[in-house]
Amino acid sequence: MKTEELDGRTESIIKGVARFCSDNGLGGNPSLLSSPEIIESYLKSSTLAPSTKGTYRWVLSATFGIDLKKGLSFPGSLAPKPYSRDERAELVSIANSQNKAWQRYSALSMIALSIGAGTRASELRSIRGKDLSGDGGNITISNRVVQIKSPWDRILSSLKPVDDEEFLFHPNAQNRNSKNFINNFADNLMRDPGSQRFQVARARASFICDRWNENISLRDLLYITGIDEVESLIRYVHLIDGAPKTKAGLRRLAANGTP
C-alpha cells in the first residue's frame, strides 16, 4: 500500500505500528503491519485512551481488510462530570462579561445550546435561526426535536436572529468546519485565571445527566441526544445513581424499564 494513498490519520496510525515493530526488533517487513497479532500487541502496550484504541483498531481493520473483531475489548472512555449549578452560573457570567457584542452572543449561544440542548460540537456549529422555535422552547437538531428547559429556553429566545439562515453560534466565522473551531473560541474568551472553562463534552454530559435524572425513558433519551445504541450510554452510568452498570443492564432497562 502506498503511503500517499492514505489520509493523514491513517498514515499516522500505521507509522505507530511500524515504530512498535522497530522498537521490538521485528524489522521492517511491511507484512507485519497488517498482522492481527502485531496490531493487538501494539494496542495492548499503548498508553492511548481506550476509546482511541478502538478507533485505531477500526481504522487498521478497514485499511488492511482484516478481521480484528475478536481482538481485545477496549471500553469507551468515561464521560466527564456535568457542570454543577454554580459552575453553569459562572459560565453564563463569563459569557456576559465579554467586551464585544458578537462574542457575548456567541458565548451564550454556545453554552445554552450545549447544556440546554445537548448538542455535539459538529451540531453546535451548524445550527441556524430557523432551527429554533419562536419562544426558544424547542430546537431541531439533525432532524430530531429537543425540548429546551429553563433557563436555557429564555436565553436562546433572546438570541434568536431575525434572519432564519444565520448561524446561532459565531455567525460571521469563515472556518466553521475547523476541528478546533469551538475550542479555539472558548479558549479565547476573557476570564479570570482559575475560572471555569467551557468544554463541549462536559456540557453534553450535563444535558444527558439532567434528563436521565428526570427519569426519562432510555428510548426517549437516545432520541433527544441522537445516540444510536443504548450501550453507548455506558460512558455515563458512573454519573447516575442507580443506573445499570453493564451494557446488558442498559439493554434490559431500555426494553422493559427494569435493569
Secondary structure, DSSP 8 states (H G I E B T S, - for coil): --GGGS-HHHHHHHHHHHHHHHHTT-TT-GGGGG-HHHHHHHHHH--S-HHHHHHHHHHHHHHHT---TTS-------------HHHHHHHHHHHHT-SSHHHHHHHHHHHHHHHHH---HHHHTT-BGGGB-TTSSEEEETTEEEE--TTHHHHHHHH--SSTTSBSSSTT-S-TT-TTHHHHHHHTS---TTS----HHHHHHHHHHHHHTTT--HHHHHHHHT-S-GGGGGGGGGGSTT--SSHHHHHHHHHHS--
